[in-house]
């Protein structure tokens, strides 16, 4: 029987997901739904913090991602699946929490500064000399098209997502614990100001994720054109597997190689229960790269075929998809409304 404690997590809608997303988060979500009361949401409002000018594909990307969640194994009978913007209580609580959030908390947020600098570098690459770019990077505001109120305040919105559902746990990697701190701080600050503990103080739920490189060895990303999508046709995946980077020092089939620098071996560690043996074979030059890739695809094929089959079911039944999201939204709103009503009473906004 599942623990009644609430787990909450979300993703920005970027369209179809890939194996990096699956092994980096979704596989863990599928396991968590059998242990806890899970809430998973499409963070479409969060996507506006850095891409407010590019909304033409937002709805389509949200739908594609929802389909991939179901493809990966999320079960609406076991978890609550919803779209952030469909729960207006989130925006209302975000406004209220924003009223009590010290500006210094946001300006000192290291992620804010890092992302501003990264976005500015991308925007002005090749347009500004090093000195001019440095002057922009030295400014907190940086650029009015990038450094907006919503971007500065995104940690409050993130905290709101967590606090409004009274989440006990938020799945994070050990390097992401800082992301939870503002939610924990706001929970305490609210209690200090109004004299009542309304929010559950969230705790990190540390997760171990498999590193899934792209077929070229870089991080798997659609923008790099090196990803294997969930539900991708098998012929397409086979070609990508056969094109995967291997140790460039291995010239012949029986030359020894370094498996740790090989994309194919990185996938073997995920799909092959005997990957340690494959490591030794690679070092000894006992197997050629072509044979190794063919074996890898054979190991991947059952899971990929199941993904493809499930994805087509949901792609072809948009009525069922809409029903799942509507029901998930109703559950999320019901839970959120309880928290919001309590907050407004404590703040003396309603009697």
C-alpha positions in Angstrom: 0.0 0.0 0.0 1.3 3.4 -1.0 2.5 5.9 1.7 0.1 8.8 1.9 2.9 11.3 2.1 2.9 13.6 -1.0 5.7 13.6 -3.5 5.7 16.4 -6.1 7.7 17.0 -9.2 7.4 18.7 -12.6 9.0 19.4 -15.9 9.0 22.3 -18.3 7.2 21.4 -21.6 9.8 21.1 -24.3 8.1 18.6 -26.6 8.8 14.9 -27.0 11.1 13.5 -24.4 14.1 11.2 -24.9 15.9 8.4 -23.1 17.9 10.9 -21.1 14.6 12.2 -19.6 13.4 8.7 -19.0 16.4 7.5 -17.1 17.1 10.9 -15.5 13.6 11.4 -14.0 10.6 9.5 -15.5 11.8 6.0 -14.5 12.1 7.2 -10.9 8.6 8.8 -11.1 7.1 5.5 -12.3 8.6 3.7 -9.2 7.6 6.5 -6.8 3.9 6.3 -7.9 3.8 2.9 -6.3 5.2 4.1 -3.0 3.7 7.6 -2.4 0.8 9.9 -3.2 2.4 11.5 -6.2 1.6 14.8 -8.0 3.4 15.3 -11.4 2.8 18.5 -13.3 3.6 20.2 -16.6 5.4 23.4 -15.6 4.1 25.6 -18.4 4.2 28.7 -16.3 7.8 28.1 -15.5 8.6 27.9 -19.2 7.6 31.5 -19.5 10.3 32.7 -17.1 12.9 32.4 -19.9 10.8 31.8 -23.1 7.9 34.2 -22.7 8.3 35.4 -26.3 8.2 31.9 -27.8 4.8 30.5 -26.9 3.7 29.3 -30.3 4.5 25.6 -29.5 3.7 25.7 -25.8 0.4 23.8 -25.9 1.7 21.3 -28.4 4.8 20.7 -26.3 2.7 20.2 -23.2 0.6 17.6 -25.0 3.6 15.8 -26.4 5.2 15.6 -22.9 2.0 14.3 -21.3 1.8 11.6 -23.9 5.4 10.6 -23.1 4.7 10.5 -19.4 2.0 8.0 -20.0 4.2 6.2 -22.5 6.9 5.9 -19.8 4.4 4.3 -17.4 2.8 7.0 -15.3 -0.6 5.7 -14.3 -3.4 8.2 -13.6 -5.0 5.7 -11.3 -1.8 5.8 -9.1 -0.8 9.5 -9.4 -2.1 12.9 -10.1 -1.1 14.4 -13.5 -1.9 18.0 -14.2 -0.9 21.2 -16.1 0.4 24.0 -13.8 -1.6 26.8 -15.5 -4.9 24.8 -15.1 -4.6 25.3 -11.3 -5.3 29.0 -10.7 -4.8 28.5 -7.0 -1.0 28.2 -7.7 -0.9 31.7 -9.2 -2.9 33.2 -6.3 -0.7 31.7 -3.6 2.4 32.7 -5.7 1.2 36.3 -5.4 0.7 36.0 -1.6 4.0 34.4 -1.0 5.7 37.0 -3.2 4.5 39.6 -0.7 6.6 38.1 2.1 9.7 37.1 0.1 12.7 39.3 0.8 14.2 40.7 -2.4 17.7 39.7 -1.1 16.8 36.1 -1.1 16.2 36.3 -4.8 19.1 38.5 -5.7 21.5 36.2 -3.8 20.1 33.1 -5.6 23.2 31.7 -7.4 21.1 30.0 -10.0 19.6 33.3 -11.0 22.9 34.9 -11.6 24.3 31.9 -13.4 21.3 31.6 -15.7 21.3 35.4 -16.5 25.0 35.1 -17.5 24.4 32.0 -19.6 21.4 33.6 -21.4 23.3 36.8 -22.1 26.2 34.9 -23.5 23.9 33.0 -25.8 22.1 36.2 -26.9 25.2 38.3 -27.6 27.6 35.6 -28.8 29.6 37.1 -31.7 27.9 40.5 -31.3 29.7 42.1 -28.4 33.4 42.2 -27.7 34.7 40.7 -24.5 34.7 44.0 -22.6 31.2 45.0 -23.6 29.9 41.5 -22.7 31.7 41.7 -19.4 29.9 45.0 -18.6 26.5 43.5 -19.2 27.4 40.4 -17.1 28.4 42.7 -14.3 24.9 44.1 -14.1 22.3 42.4 -12.0 19.6 43.5 -14.4 21.8 42.5 -17.4 19.2 42.9 -20.1 15.6 43.9 -20.0 14.5 41.2 -22.4 16.0 38.5 -20.2 16.0 39.8 -16.6 12.3 40.1 -16.0 10.2 40.0 -12.8 9.0 36.5 -13.5 12.6 35.2 -14.0 13.8 36.8 -10.8 10.8 35.4 -8.9 10.8 31.9 -10.3 12.1 30.4 -7.0 8.9 31.7 -5.4 6.7 30.0 -8.0 8.8 26.9 -7.6 8.2 27.0 -3.8 4.5 27.7 -4.4 4.2 24.5 -6.5 5.6 22.5 -3.6 3.9 24.2 -0.7 0.4 24.4 -2.1 0.2 20.7 -2.5 1.7 20.1 1.0 4.5 18.0 -0.5 6.6 16.1 2.0 9.2 15.1 -0.5 10.6 16.5 -3.7 12.8 14.2 -5.8 16.2 15.8 -6.4 19.8 14.9 -7.1 22.2 15.5 -4.3 23.5 18.6 -6.2 20.0 20.1 -6.3 19.2 20.4 -2.6 19.6 24.2 -2.7 16.6 24.4 -5.0 14.4 23.4 -2.1 15.8 25.9 0.4 13.5 28.8 -0.6 10.4 26.6 -0.1 11.6 25.6 3.3 12.5 29.2 4.2 9.2 30.5 3.1 7.4 27.8 5.1 9.2 29.0 8.2 8.9 32.7 7.4 5.1 32.4 7.0 4.8 30.7 10.3 7.0 33.4 12.0 5.0 36.3 10.6 1.5 34.9 11.1 2.0 32.7 14.1 0.7 29.5 12.5 2.4 26.6 10.7 0.4 26.1 7.6 2.8 24.5 5.2 4.5 21.1 5.3 8.2 21.7 5.2 9.5 19.8 2.2 12.4 17.4 2.4 14.6 16.2 -0.5 14.1 12.7 -1.8 17.5 11.9 -3.2 17.4 9.9 -6.4 20.1 8.0 -8.2 19.9 8.5 -12.0 21.7 6.8 -14.8 23.8 9.0 -17.1 22.6 8.7 -20.6 24.8 10.4 -23.2 23.7 11.4 -26.7 24.9 9.2 -29.6 27.8 11.6 -30.1 29.0 11.5 -26.5 27.7 14.9 -25.4 24.7 15.3 -23.1 21.6 13.9 -24.8 19.5 16.8 -26.1 17.1 17.5 -28.9 19.0 20.7 -29.6 22.2 18.7 -30.3 20.3 16.3 -32.6 21.8 13.4 -30.7 18.8 12.1 -28.8 16.7 8.9 -29.0 13.1 9.8 -28.3 10.6 7.8 -26.4 8.4 6.0 -28.9 10.9 6.5 -31.8 10.5 4.1 -34.7 12.8 1.1 -34.2 14.5 1.5 -37.6 15.5 5.0 -36.7 16.8 3.9 -33.3 18.8 1.1 -34.9 20.6 3.6 -37.2 21.4 5.8 -34.3 22.8 3.0 -32.3 25.0 1.9 -35.2 26.2 5.6 -35.5 27.2 5.9 -31.8 30.6 7.1 -30.9 33.1 4.6 -29.7 36.8 4.8 -28.6 38.6 6.5 -31.5 41.8 4.6 -30.6 40.2 1.3 -31.6 41.0 0.9 -35.2 40.3 -2.8 -35.8 37.7 -5.2 -34.4 40.1 -7.0 -32.1 42.1 -3.9 -30.9 41.8 -3.3 -27.1 39.7 -0.2 -26.2 38.8 2.0 -23.3 35.1 1.3 -22.6 34.7 4.2 -20.2 35.0 6.6 -23.1 32.5 4.8 -25.3 28.9 5.8 -25.7 27.9 2.2 -26.5 29.3 1.0 -23.2 27.4 3.7 -21.4 24.2 2.2 -22.8 25.4 -1.3 -22.0 25.6 -0.2 -18.3 21.9 0.6 -18.5 20.6 -2.2 -20.6 23.0 -5.1 -20.1 23.0 -7.0 -16.8 26.5 -8.4 -17.7 28.0 -5.0 -18.5 31.0 -5.7 -16.3 31.9 -8.7 -18.5 31.4 -6.5 -21.6 33.9 -4.0 -20.1 36.6 -6.7 -19.8 35.9 -8.0 -23.3 36.3 -4.5 -24.7 39.6 -3.9 -22.9 40.8 -7.3 -24.2 39.7 -6.6 -27.8 37.5 -9.7 -27.7 34.6 -8.0 -29.5 34.3 -5.6 -32.4 32.3 -2.4 -32.2 29.8 -3.4 -34.8 28.9 -6.6 -33.0 28.8 -4.7 -29.7 26.3 -2.2 -31.2 24.1 -4.9 -32.6 23.9 -6.6 -29.3 23.1 -3.4 -27.6 20.2 -2.7 -29.9 18.9 -6.2 -29.3 18.9 -5.4 -25.6 17.1 -2.1 -26.1 14.6 -3.3 -28.6 11.9 -4.8 -26.2 11.7 -1.6 -24.1 11.7 0.7 -27.2 9.0 -1.4 -28.9 6.8 -1.2 -25.8 7.3 2.6 -25.7 6.4 2.9 -29.4 3.3 0.8 -29.0 2.1 2.7 -25.9 2.8 6.1 -27.4 0.7 5.4 -30.4 -2.3 4.4 -28.2 -2.3 7.9 -26.5 -1.5 9.8 -29.7 -4.5 8.2 -31.3 -6.9 8.8 -28.3 -6.8 12.5 -27.5 -10.2 12.2 -25.8 -8.7 9.8 -23.2 -5.7 12.2 -22.8 -8.0 15.1 -22.1 -9.9 13.1 -19.6 -6.8 12.2 -17.7 -5.6 15.8 -17.5 -9.1 17.1 -16.5 -9.4 14.5 -13.7 -5.8 15.2 -12.5 -6.5 19.0 -12.6 -9.6 18.5 -10.4 -7.6 16.5 -7.8 -4.8 19.0 -7.8 -7.2 22.0 -7.5 -9.1 20.3 -4.6 -5.9 19.8 -2.7 -4.5 23.2 -3.5 -7.7 25.0 -2.5 -7.5 23.5 1.0 -4.1 25.0 1.4 -5.0 28.4 -0.1 -8.1 28.8 2.0 -6.1 28.1 5.2 -3.4 30.6 4.1 -6.0 33.3 3.5 -7.6 32.7 6.8 -4.3 32.9 8.6 -3.4 36.1 6.7 -6.9 37.5 7.6 -7.8 38.0 4.0 -11.0 35.9 4.6 -12.8 35.3 7.9 
